[in-house]
Amino acid sequence: MLNLLSMLLLLGFCIAVLMLVRRRVLSQRRDDLAALAAASSDAEAVVVGKVLRTLRSRNLAALGAAAFGAAVAIFFTEAFPRTYGLLMVAAPAIMAVLAAAVYAFWRIPHEFPTADPAPSGRISADLTPRSTGMFGPAWGIVLPGVLLIGTLGGLLVAGMFSGPDEKGLYRDLPYVSMNGAQLDENSVVTQIHMSDGSTGPFPGWYYGLPVMGLLVIAGILTLWALNVNARRPRLRSTGLQGFDHAVRTHNGYVLSTGLSALLCFQAVPLVVLSASSIVNAGYNTMYAIGQVYDDDAIPDSVLDPAHAALAMSLAGVGLLLGVTGVLLLANLVGWIGATIMPIRRKSIESATA
């Protein structure tokens, strides 16, 4: 079943990417980066080429860092099975930290000593105040903020309800159920017993604390990168003001979309683990006082309606987050692809060769 689900998710991701690329269900502002670069003058071509190469290098480095984080998580999970899948559960958060660090510490150049910054002899200065969320999508701060706060809040609640397993790790969900009965010599139920139990894996403190720490670091690095993107000095040439704005918009979309997608993928395994544990904890054996039971007539286990409703709600949230993450990731592919594709302009190619 899990293999089938993985195949369906992979197929859905591929279809989403093809639809977005083929139908161009992408913001038109993405094309501004290439259009404005191609429209620059010959004197500005060197500056445009260097900025575009920096964007391309940063995007590819962030993808490589994220892939490295995923590979490390898979390797150590296989090499150290006694970690009980901790790194696999936290893999999206690890990827978010590494990718955000690339954008936070790798600055885009704005001074070019070898280039003519202002062919017209004038240098412009933009006095408009710039905020962290000024560039990028309108939801660039709200959506990842809501996802981050929701994930942290959910992990706190799960941690408070968690309990230790046989090794003392808080990765189980304790529960009380009516799964015991006292029978007399005639196999008649005379009393129903409450019994304690636990089920897992559950996203308790063992999984929750590392994930929360990584998510906080990823959020801080992303805000830092967005702030650097907004407050970076503008390119000095008056003819490159539109291109400079497109560069900032590109960075804002990549950062916000990438973090939001990874937050969605981080929440999915946590929600799935929670729903599975809640279902297991909600089963009760239907004993009834006065009924006769023997070894050939063991009553069936019935899922408690409250547990079933909660588990189904969590499953629905997980499905919604998974679909949202796939769509965001497909959109991110288009934004990053805008810097990978070469600019069709002979003057730029010759100036940056």
N, C-alpha and C positions, 0 to 999 in steps of 0.2 A: 504493500500500500504506500509506504514512504517513497519507494523508488518511483512508483507511478505518479505520485504527487510532485516529486522533483522533476520528472520529465515534463509534466504538464506546465509547471512554472517556467521551465526553460523554453518550452515551445511558445508559451504566452509572451515571454520576454522577446523572443526573436520576432514574433508577429508584430508586437508593439513597435519595435525598432523599425521594421520594414514599413509599417503604416505611417509612422511619423516622418521618416525620410522620404517616402514616395509621395505622400500627400502634402508634405511640407507644413504639417500642423505644428509650426514653430513660430516664435516671435519674429516679426520682420526686422526687429532691431538687431538680430544676430547678423543679418546680411549687411548692416551698416558698417561693420568692421572691415569687411572685404571691399565694399563699395567705396568707402572713404579712403581706404588705403590705395586703391587703384586710381582714385581721382587726385591724389597728391601730386605736387609739382616735382620736377626732377631734382630740385634743390632739397626737397623734403623727403626724397625717397630713401636716403640713407637712414634717417631717423625712424621712418616708418618700418623699414626692414629690420632694424635692431629691436624695436619694440615687439614686432610680430614674432621674431625668433625667440625673444624672452618669454612671450606668452606661450608659444608652442613648447618650449623647453620646460616651463613650469607645469603646464598641464600634463605632459608626458611623465615628468618626474613624480607628480602627485599620483598619477595612475600606477606608476611603478611602485611607489611607496605603499599604496593600498594593497596592491597584489602581493608585495613582500609580506605585509602584515597577515594577509589571509594564508599565505604559504607557511609562515611560521606557526600560526595557530593550528593548522592541519598537521604539521610535522610533530609538534610537541604533544598534541593530543594522541597521535598514534604512538609516539615514543614513550609517553608517560600516561598510561591508561588510568593510573590512580588519581589523576587530577579530575576525573569524572566529567570530562568535557567542558571544563571551565573556560579554556581558551577558545573553544569553538563557540560557546555561548557569547563570549565577549569579542569575537572576531570583528563584527561591524564597528564596535567602539574603538578597537585597536586601529582599524583601517582609517577611521575618521580622525584620530589623533595624528597619525603619520601624514595623511594628506593635508590636513589643516596646517601642520607645522611647515610644510613646504611653502604654502602661500603666505604664512605669517613671516617667515624669515628670508624669503627670496623676494627682494624688492624689484620693481620695474624701473629701469633707468629713466631719468628725465633730463639729464644733462649730457650733451654730446659735444665734446670739445672740437672734434674733427669736422663737425657738420656746421653748416650755416643755419643758425637757429631761426633767424628772421630775415628772409631775403628782401622784404620790403623795407627793412631798416627800423621797424617798429617792434616793440615787445609789449605784449598784452598782459594784463593782470586781472584775474577774475576775483572780484570782491564778494561774490555770492557765498554765504555760509554753507558749508558742506557737512552733512551729518553722516553717521555710520550707515544708515539704511537708505541714503539718497539714491544710490545706484543699484540697479538690479530690479527684481520683481517687487511688486507692491507688498507681497507676502514674505519678502526676504528675511525679515526679522521675526514676524509673527508666527509663521508656520513652524520653522525649526524650534522657536522658543516654546510653543505649545507642545510639540512632540517631546522636547527635552524635559519640560516640567512634568508632563504626563508620565513619561517613562520613569523619572526619578520618584515621583509620587507613588506610582504602582510598585516600584521596588521597595520603597519604605513600608508600604502596607503588607506586601508579601513577606518582607523580613520579619515584621511583627507577628505574623501568623505562622512563621516557620518554626521547625523544631529540629533537634539533632538526629542524625541517623545513627547506625550502629558504631560508626567511627567518631561520633561527636561533631560531625560537620552539619551545619544548619542548612540542609538541602532537602528536608522532608516536610510534609504537611501533616501535622498531628490531627486526629479526628476521633470522635466518639460515635459508636454505632451500636445498634441493637442486633448483634450477630450471635448472641449466645442464649441458650435456653436450658432450663432445668427440667428433666423428665423424671416421672416416677417409675415404679416397676412395671407399669403397663404402657410405657412409652407415651404417656400423656404429658403435655406441657403444663407445668405448674407455675413456672416463673420465667420471665424474660430478663436476661442480663444485659447490662450495658458494658461494652468492652472498648478499650482504648486501642488505637492503632496509628500507623503513619504510612504515608505513601510518598513516593518521589520518582524521579527527581523533581523538585519544586524550587522555584527561583527565590530561595531564602537568602540569608546574609552571606552564605558561601559564594553564591553567584552575584548577589546584588551589590555588595560593597565594592568589589573590583570594577564592575560595570559602571556603577555610579561615579566612582573616581575618574574613570576614563572618559565618561560622557561630560563631566564638568570640565576636564582639561580640553576636550575637543571643542566645547562651547566657547571657552575663553580664547583659544587659539583662533577660532573662526571669527569671533567679534574683533579680535586684534587685527586679523587680516582684512576684514571689512573696513575697520577704522583707518588702517594704513592705505587701503585702496581709495578711500574718500579724501584723505588729507595729503596724499602725495602731490607734490608741486606739479602744476600743469606743464605740458610741453610749451616751449616759449614761442614757437612760431604761430602767428595769427591764423595761418592756413591749416593748422593741425588741431584747432580747438574741437571741431566735430569728431575727428579721429580719437582725440584724447578722451572725450566723453564716451565714445563707443568702447574704448578699452576698459574704462571703469565699469561700464554697464556689463560688459562681458565677464569681468572678474566677479561682479556682484552676483550674476546669475549662476556662474560656476560654483561659487562658494555656497550660496543659499540652496541651490538645487542638490548639490552633492551631499551636504550635511543632512538635508531633509530626507534624502533617499536612504542614507546609512542609518539614520534614526528609525526610519520605518523598518528596515531590515533587522535592526537591533531589537525592536519591540516584538517582532514576530515570534522568535523562538521563546522569549519569555512568556508571551501570552499562550503559546501552545503548551509549554510545560505546566503553566498554571491550570489551564483547562483540563489537561489530562489528569492531573493530581486531584482536582475537584471532582471529576467524574469517578475516579477510583474511591475517593472518600465518601461519595454519596450513596454507595450500594449498601443496602440492608437486607438481611435475611428475614423473610416474612413469617415469623413464628406467631402463633395465636394460642393463647391460654385455653386449655380444654381440648385442643386438637391432638390427635394421635399421630405420632411420627415414628418411623423406624428407619433403618439404613436404606431401605428401598424407596422411601418417600421423603426425601430431603427437600425442604421448600426452596423455591427459587429466590434469587437475589433481585431486588427491585431498586431502581435508581430513584433517589429522592427528587421530587419535582423542583425544589428550590436549587439543589445542586445542578440539576440538568439545565435549568434556565440560566444560571450563572455561567456554566460551561459553554452553553450555546452562544451566549452574549459575547464571551471572550473569543470564541471561535470566529464569530462574525467580525469583531474588531480586528482580529489577526488577518482575516481575509482582506478586509478593507485596507489595512496597512500594507499588506503584501502587494496588492494591485497598485496602490498609490506609489509605493517604492519602485515598482517596475516602470511605471509611467514617468516618474521623475528621473530614473536612471536612463531611460531611453531619451528623454529630453536633454539630459546632460551629455549624452553621446553626440547629439547635434551641436551643442555649444562648443565642446572640445574639438569636434571635427572642423569647425569654422577656422581654427588656427592651424590645423594640419594641412588642409587643402592649400595648394599654392595660389598666390594672387596672380591673376592673368594680366600682368602688366610688364611690358618689356623693359621700361625704364627702371623699375624696381629690381627686376632680376639682374640687370646689368650693373646697377649701382651697388647691390649687396652681394655680388658674386665674389 
